[in-house]
Amino acid sequence: MPVKARCSARPAVVLLIGASVAALAGCSSFNGASTRIASMVTPYKVDIVQGNFVSREQVEALQPGMSRQQVREILGTPLVTSLFHADRWEYVFTLKRPNEEALTRKLTVYFKGDVLDRSEGDEMPTETDFVASLGARGAKGKVPVLEATPEQLAKYPPSPRPPTPPTAAPLEPASISYPPLEAPAR
């Protein structure tokens, strides 16, 4: 190979190697920046609610001797019924929140025939306690008062009622005749 050809190829090789090294260095810094950005942005994770929530008030309303229909009206449709255990209904409630342990409550209702015998299960929270626990995690501000004071209501006097129109004499029902439902016999 002539000397002139080797000299002209050398800058091209050096330039190619330099571009490759710069590209590799750029990739590693881009990777670090993208990792930092990805760690700041997290996807939204929803709360997963499964089953029937049963409150303490509902459990206290159960009385031995109630029919299956009465129990269903108080507690709702059971989550689990078994062909092998027709005398038992299972009410299971699970609340799974991101980064928290799942909350599970179970209640089993036993029947003798079609009559409630007894119920067993976890200690159920009151409805008020359960609602408070739902809002406790995501509460960012003060809950507004949802009841108006008499002073606030005085600002908005009731609107006057429009006069009632005079009542007309009742109309007699129109005589309506319908065609026969069956064709006349021949």
C-alpha positions in Angstrom: 0.0 0.0 0.0 1.4 3.4 -0.9 2.4 5.7 1.9 0.0 8.4 0.7 -3.0 6.0 1.0 -2.1 5.0 4.5 -1.8 8.6 5.7 -5.2 9.5 4.3 -6.9 6.5 5.8 -5.5 7.1 9.3 -7.5 10.3 10.0 -10.7 8.5 8.9 -10.0 5.6 11.3 -9.2 7.9 14.1 -12.4 9.9 13.4 -14.4 6.7 13.3 -13.0 5.4 16.6 -13.5 8.8 18.2 -17.2 8.9 17.1 -17.7 5.4 18.4 -16.3 6.3 21.8 -18.4 9.5 22.0 -21.5 7.6 21.1 -20.8 5.0 23.8 -20.2 7.7 26.4 -23.4 9.5 25.3 -25.4 6.3 25.7 -24.2 5.7 29.2 -25.1 9.3 30.3 -28.5 9.0 28.6 -29.1 5.7 30.4 -28.4 7.3 33.7 -30.6 10.3 33.0 -33.5 8.1 31.8 -33.2 6.0 34.9 -33.4 9.1 37.2 -36.5 10.4 35.3 -38.1 7.0 35.4 -37.6 6.7 39.1 -39.4 10.0 39.6 -42.4 9.1 37.5 -44.5 6.2 38.9 -47.7 4.8 37.5 -51.0 5.2 39.3 -52.0 2.1 41.2 -55.6 1.6 42.0 -57.2 0.2 45.2 -58.6 -3.2 44.6 -61.9 -3.9 46.4 -63.4 -7.4 46.2 -66.4 -9.0 48.0 -69.1 -7.6 50.3 -68.3 -5.1 53.0 -70.2 -6.2 56.1 -70.5 -3.7 58.9 -70.9 -4.3 62.7 -74.4 -2.9 62.4 -75.4 -5.5 59.8 -74.0 -8.4 61.9 -75.9 -7.1 65.0 -79.1 -7.0 62.9 -78.9 -10.8 62.3 -81.2 -12.8 64.6 -81.4 -16.6 64.8 -84.5 -17.8 63.1 -84.4 -15.4 60.2 -85.1 -16.8 56.7 -82.4 -16.9 54.0 -84.1 -14.1 52.2 -84.0 -11.8 55.3 -80.3 -12.6 55.7 -79.7 -11.7 52.1 -81.6 -8.4 52.5 -79.4 -7.4 55.4 -76.0 -8.7 54.2 -76.4 -8.9 50.4 -75.6 -11.8 48.1 -72.9 -14.0 49.6 -69.5 -14.1 47.9 -69.2 -17.9 48.3 -71.8 -20.5 48.3 -70.9 -24.2 48.1 -72.8 -27.1 46.7 -71.2 -29.3 49.3 -72.1 -26.9 52.2 -75.6 -25.6 51.4 -76.1 -24.7 55.0 -73.3 -22.1 55.0 -72.8 -18.7 53.3 -69.4 -17.0 53.2 -69.0 -13.2 53.1 -65.4 -12.2 52.3 -64.2 -8.6 51.9 -60.7 -7.7 50.7 -59.2 -4.2 50.2 -55.8 -4.1 48.6 -54.0 -0.8 48.4 -50.6 -0.2 46.8 -47.7 -0.5 49.2 -49.9 -1.7 52.0 -50.9 -5.1 53.3 -54.3 -6.4 52.2 -57.2 -5.9 54.6 -59.4 -9.0 54.7 -62.6 -9.6 56.7 -64.6 -12.8 56.8 -68.1 -13.7 58.0 -69.7 -17.1 57.8 -73.4 -17.5 58.2 -74.8 -21.0 59.2 -78.3 -22.2 58.4 -80.4 -25.1 59.6 -82.7 -25.8 56.7 -83.8 -22.3 55.5 -83.5 -20.7 59.0 -80.5 -18.8 60.3 -78.7 -20.7 63.1 -75.6 -18.6 63.9 -72.8 -16.4 62.4 -69.1 -16.4 63.0 -66.3 -14.3 61.8 -63.9 -11.5 62.2 -64.6 -8.4 64.3 -66.3 -6.1 61.8 -65.8 -2.3 61.9 -68.8 0.1 62.1 -69.7 1.9 58.9 -68.4 5.1 60.3 -65.0 3.6 61.2 -64.7 2.0 57.8 -65.5 5.2 55.9 -63.0 7.1 58.1 -60.3 4.5 57.2 -60.9 4.9 53.5 -60.4 8.6 53.6 -57.5 8.6 56.1 -54.9 7.5 53.6 -55.6 10.0 50.8 -56.9 12.9 52.9 -55.1 16.0 51.8 -57.2 18.7 53.3 -60.0 19.4 55.7 -63.4 17.9 54.9 -65.9 20.6 54.3 -69.0 20.9 56.5 -72.0 19.6 54.6 -74.6 21.2 56.7 -75.8 24.8 56.5 -76.3 26.9 59.6 -79.5 28.9 60.1 -77.6 32.1 59.4 -76.4 30.7 56.1 -79.9 29.6 55.2 -81.3 33.1 56.0 -79.3 34.5 53.1 -81.4 32.6 50.7 -85.1 33.2 51.4 -87.5 30.7 50.0 -88.8 31.6 46.6 -92.5 32.6 46.5 -94.8 29.9 45.2 -96.5 30.6 42.0 -100.3 30.9 42.3 -102.1 27.7 41.7 -104.3 27.7 38.6 -108.0 27.2 39.1 -108.9 23.6 38.7 -111.1 22.7 35.8 -114.0 20.3 36.0 -112.8 16.7 35.7 -113.2 15.3 32.3 -115.3 12.2 31.7 -113.3 9.3 30.4 -113.6 8.9 26.7 -115.3 5.7 25.6 -112.8 3.6 23.9 -113.7 0.5 22.0 -111.0 -2.0 21.0 -111.3 -4.5 18.2 -111.8 -8.1 19.4 -108.7 -10.1 20.2 -109.9 -13.1 18.3 -111.3 -13.4 14.8 -115.0 -14.1 14.8 -115.9 -17.7 14.4 -117.4 -18.7 11.1 
